Amino acid sequence: MKINGVVETAIHVDDVERSAAFYQRLFELERLAGDDRFCALAVPGHAVFLLFKKGGTLEPVHTPYGIIPPHGGAGRLHFAFKISADSLADCERTLAQEGIAIESKVHWPLGGISIYFRDPDQHCVELITPGCWAVY
């Protein structure tokens, strides 16, 4: 099998609306769909960032189109959003203006830079510039 990329990244949160507001405010993500159980946000580059209410996906979800199997996630998760090297300073300024502490900044051997911070549920959010991986 050959895949063509990653379409969805999901995290589980205590308060869907609080988390949706956080990510929409920081990254200007468009809300695609949602209810009290989940929120789907459009990420540039044809990807979707899913916010699920903790415990809200433990049973199958019946839709008119089929059944979504149960799933879940617990603990502090890690994910990364790619950014351009030129936007790194702007991202750092925005985080400072929002009162969000940068937990770590890593200068990678290939020339890329990552900054890490926490979201309202203490998930580890990484902003990553090109040059961190051989593929990015």
N, C-alpha and C positions, 0 to 999 in steps of 0.2 A: 504494500500500500504506500502511496505517496500523498503526503498532505501538502496543502498550499498556504498554510499560515494558521494563526490563532484568531478566531472570530470573537470568542467570549472569554472574559475573565470575571470571576465571581468572588465576592467576599460576603460574609455573613455579619450583620450589624444588629445592635440593640434597637436602634430607632431609624427606620428607613428614611423618613423625611429629613431628619437631622443630617444624616450622612449624604443624602441627595443634595441638600442645600450646600453642604461643605464642598463637595466635588463640583457642583455647578458654579459656585462662587469662585473657587480657585482656578478652575480650568475651562470655564465657559462651555460646559458640555450640555448638549441638547437632550432633553428628556424624550425618550422614544415611547415608553409605556410604563405602567406601574399601577399599583394599588397599595393597600396597607401591608402586603406581604413582600413586595419587591419593587424595584425601580430599575429600568434599563436606560443607560445613558450612552449616547453616541460618542465614540472616540474617533478623532480624525484618522483616516487611513482604513476605513471599513472595519472597525472593531466595535464591540459593545462591552461596556463595563456594567456588570450586574450587581446590584445591592439586594441581598436577601435578608429578610427578618430572621434572626436566630430562632431556630425551631420551626420556622414557617415552611420548610421544604421537606419535612420528615415523612410526609405522606404523598402518594402519587397525586398529581394535579391533572384533572380531566378537563380537556379543552374540546371545542368543536372539531379540532384538527387531529387530535390524538392525545395520548397520555404522556406527561412528563414524569419520568421516574423520580422517586425520592432521592434526596442527596442532602448533604450538610457540610458544615465546616465549623471548626472550633479553634480557639486560641488566637494568637497574634499571627496573622498571615503576612506574607511579603509579596509585593508585586512592583513592577517598574513601568513608568510611562516614559517613552522616548521624547527627548527634546533636542533642539539644535544647540550646538555649542554657543552660538551667538545669543541665545535666549537665557543662558544660565544665570547671568547677573540679574536679569529682570525677574526670574523665578525666585532668586534669593531675596530680592527686594520685596516682592509680593508676599512671600512667607513672613518676612519681618513685619510688614505692615499689618498682616493678619494676626500677629502675635504667636506665630507658629515657630517653635524652635527647630533649627536644623540639628539633628542628633549626631550626624556624621557627614564628612565630606571625604571622598576617596578619589585619589588621582591614580588612574589605572596605567599599567605599563604600555598599553597601546595608544595612550594619549587622551583617552576619555575621562570624564569626571562624573561621579555619582554623588547626589546629595540625598540624604535620608531624613525623613521626619515622620511623625505619628499622626494618624487621623483620629477622629473622636472616639473610635473603638480600639485605639492603640495598635492598629495594623501598621506595619512598617511600609511606608510609601517611599519609593525610590524614583527620582528623576535622573535620567541617564542620557549622556551625550554620546555621539558616535565615538568609537575607539575604545569601547569597554570589552567587546567580544570580537572574535575574528569575523563574525557575521553581522556585527553592528558597531 
